[in-house]
Amino acid sequence: MVSSARGTYDFVVAANRLPVDRHVEPDGTTTWQTSPGGLVTAMESVMRDREGAWVGWAGFPGEAPEPFDDGPLRLVPVPLSAEEIADYYEGFSNDTLWPLYHDVIVPPTFHRSWWHCYRAVNERFAEAVCEVAAEGATVWVHDYQLQLVPAMVRDRRPDLRIGWFNHIPFPPVELFAQLPWRASILRGLLGADFLGFQRPDDARNFRRACRAVLGARAAGDQVRWDGTDDGRTGAGPRTVRAASVPISIDASGFQRLADSPEVCERAREIRESLGDPDVVLMGVDRLDYTKGIRHRLRAIGELFEDGDIAPPDVTFVQVATPSRERVEAYRTLREQIEATVGRINGDFSHLGDTAVHYLHQSYPREEMAALFQVADVMLVTPLRDGMNLVAKEYVTARHDGGGALVLSEFTGAAEELRAAYLCNPHDIEGLKETIVRAIRDDPAEKSRRMAALRRRVRRHDVQTWAEEFLAALASAPQRPRGRSRR
Ligand code: GDG
């Protein structure tokens, strides 16, 4: 709802990025197009039905455009300078927090200047939220880039109901404790009324960190903290609920897309262009070290070497969407992956029969849906992943009930998708066996598993997720109302 008299809103989302990308046409006019990606895909269907404001960075450095409307949604751009993009986003968010929160797969980098910038940018987001939030509004903050925003908003506006959702894992305190600014991060989060996590373990890790780092009390899924050590973070003692609310996809929307004659026809074309193999193995990921692409290639390479699979009967398609290319660890990973693909193809491809089709490109959603339909076995093998929406999209796209999902135990999705072929991606021998099993299993067993997976995603879709989150936020423990410091 819009409180139009004041240009403020009863529902405000804050996320690092706005849900749109700017395109400048050759004649100089500007258009905005919905951007791809996990969060946008999930929130799009939630925001479609409600009026509200979305606070986020527009995706380019320098001055931000004026707020503008996109359908029922008010978009409020937050400016970031080139230096802030380097320090707050590429630095602290993607080179400190991202590796730390994903089990230190690569070592996190700690720089005090990055932290100072992260704090300053979070302050700017908090101010923008307070400006557009109506009295008593609900504010939904997203993800690890904005962990200080809940307390910064609370300090200015105790009247607001504030929720935060973590799209990525929350690490065990033994790893989290490495962070020099661990107490400030926890205090920032405790400004919220409700904190949502992907898995029960993530919520538990957070509560344990509050106990160990802040000396807070935790009972059940609540953290009680007196909030006194720096006199900020809301007035007086607070009780905050931290629980799991696993994210999902717009299952009916994605199923409709996958069912469309155009997508089905495109799937046929893709299969034909691959030489109509008996089995198409596939991986679809952002090119990220958390996604386990190197381990997967290792297993695939050995399967070709052992003769368990061979082109043209079996081929492997790896889509690796370009990601964070200015961060060193991502550039190194890309080189390693491309060297491995080259080696496998050099050894096992023949003229006209390619062992590994590697695509370092971004595709429209329709093409993604068609690719999913072509995959006889989808390999989702991250070393750590908050949820993994590709797993849920894949089973939804297979409306014929065919296919098989190989899924890493270390994804949030594995908590729900128990009927998948579960694997430990670190165990290359075990991973190879699981892939072979998923290829050769009895068709009746495969379709039983697939039916269970499809049922689960249909019943727990993104709308259910948003309703659960907002219901938990609405019923979160009431706190004493303090005086606004605006
Ligand atoms: C974070 C967490 C959590 C990918 N390439 C293209 C494309 N995609 C779409 C996929 C899917 C989404 O992007 C990726 O979502 P994931 O869940 O796999 O991974 P992250 O980007 O790491 O997302 C993750 C998620 O947040 C949500 O909470 O599940 O654990 O890390 O929807 O289909 N879409 C298009 N072209 C591409 O080339 N159109």
Boltz pocket constraint, residues with backbone or C-beta under 6 A from the ligand:
constraints:
  - pocket:
      binder: B
      contacts: [[A, 36], [A, 37], [A, 38], [A, 39], [A, 41], [A, 42], [A, 166], [A, 167], [A, 168], [A, 247], [A, 284], [A, 285], [A, 286], [A, 321], [A, 361], [A, 362], [A, 363], [A, 364], [A, 365], [A, 368], [A, 385], [A, 386], [A, 387], [A, 388], [A, 389], [A, 390], [A, 393]]
      max_distance: 6.0
